[in-house]
Amino acid sequence: MRELIIGLEEDISNDTLSRLSSNSPDGVLCPKLERLEWEVGVACVPLSFPRLFLSPHLKRVNLYTLRTYLSAPWDHLPLVKGVISCLPASLEDISLMCGPWKGEPLKDAISSLVLRCGPLLRSFDSSTALPEEAVYHLMRLPNLRS
C-alpha cells in the first residue's frame, strides 16, 4: 500500500491495532507507505500507534482536523504532539493543520520537526505560527516551493 487515509469514519479499535502491531514486521504496518493523510478527531485511537504508519518510504504527511470539528479535545493533544515528534525528517511534503487549540500548544513540536527537516522538504503548511528560528530554517531549504 502506498497511500493511507485515516478519517473519522474509520472505527479502528485499540485491540485491532494491538493485534496488527504485534503481527507487523519491524513494527510498520505498511512498509511501502509513501503518503499518510490522518484526520484527528473524536476517534483518535490510531494516534496511540503512530509507529505502525511511519514507513521508511514516507514522503507526504497531512495531519489535520476538519474546520467543522470546532473544538479538538484537549485529551488528544499529547497524542497529536507524539505523532508530530515521530515524523521523519526526510519528508518531502508536510501539512499540519491541527487545532483549534488555543495558545498554540503544538508550536514546540512543530518547530522541532521543522528544525530537523533537510533539503528534501518541498512544501510545508501549518495552522500554527512558528518561531523565527524555524521560519529561517525553512527559508534556507533549497527545494522548498511552498
N, C-alpha and C positions, 0 to 999 in steps of 0.2 A: 504494500500500500504506500502510495506517495503523498497522499493528501488526507487529512483527518479534520473533520469539523465536529466539535463537541458543543452542543447547544442545550437550551433549557428543556427541549422536548425529550431529550435522551434521559432515561431514568436508569442510570448505572448504579447498582448498589455497591456498598463498601465490600460486601462479601464477594461479589463478582470480580471486582478489581483486585482483591486479595488473591483470589484463585488465579487470575490472569498474571499477576505479578510473580507468583511462585512458579508458574509454568513458562515464563518468558526467558529466552536466552539472554544472558548478560543484563537482565533487568529492564530490557527495552521491548515493548510490545510490538512496535512497528520499526524494525531496524533500518528500513529504507525510506522512512518518512522524510519528506522534504518540506511540507507545508502543514502548519498546525494553526487552526482557527478555533479559538476557545471562548465561548460566551460565559462570562461569570454571572451568576445569578443565584436564585434560590437553591438550586440543586448543584452544590459545589463539591460533591463527593470526589469527582476526578482530581480536584485540586490537591487532595491528600496524597495522590500518587503521581506527581509530576514526572518522575524519572521514567515511568512507563512510556511517555510520549516524547522524550528527549533523545531522538535518534542522532547518531553522529553525522548524518547527512542532512540534518535540519537546516533549511536556508531561510524560510519565511515563517514568522510568528505573528499572529494577530490575536491579542488578548483584549477583550472588551466587555462592556456592559451595554445593554440596549438603552437608548435615550428614554424609552417609555418605562424602563425599570428605574423609578425615581430615587430610591434610596438603597444602595447596596448595603447589605447587613454588615455591621462592624465586626461580627464574629468571623466573617470570611476574610477580613483584611490580612491577618497573619498568613493565611494560606496563599493569597494573591502575592504578597511580598515574597514568600518562599518560592513560588513558581518563577517570579521575575529574577530572583537571585540564582536560580538554577539554569537560566537560559544561557546557552553557549555564546561566547564572544565571537564566534565565527559566523554569526547570522548575516545574511545579506539584506533582509527586509524585516523591520520591526515596527509593529503598531501596537501601542499600549494605551488604549482608550478606556481606562478603568476609572470608575467612580460612580456617582459623585460623592466622594468622601471629603468633607470639609477639612481645611487645614493642610491639604496636600500630604497625607501620611505616606504616600508612595514615593515621594521625592528622593529620599536616600537610596531606596532600592533601584529605582530607575537610573539615577545618576551613577550609581556604582556599575550598573550594566553598561551604560554609555561609555564610561571611562575604560572598561575592559574591551570594548569593540575596537576592531582594527580596520585595515584598508578594504576588507571585503564588504563592509556596510555600504549599501546603495541608497536605502531610504529608511527614514526614522520618523515616526509620528507618535505623539504623546499628548494626553489631555492634562498632563502635569507640567507646570513650569519647571525648568531645570536651572540649577545654579550656574553661575558664569563659567566655572571650570569645565563643566560638562558641555556647555554650548561651544566654548572654544575648542574643545576636543573634537566635537562634531564638525566644526568649520574646517579643521585641518585634515579631515579624512579625504583622501584623494578621489574616491569613487562615489562619494555621497551626491546623489542627484536631488533628493527632496527630503 
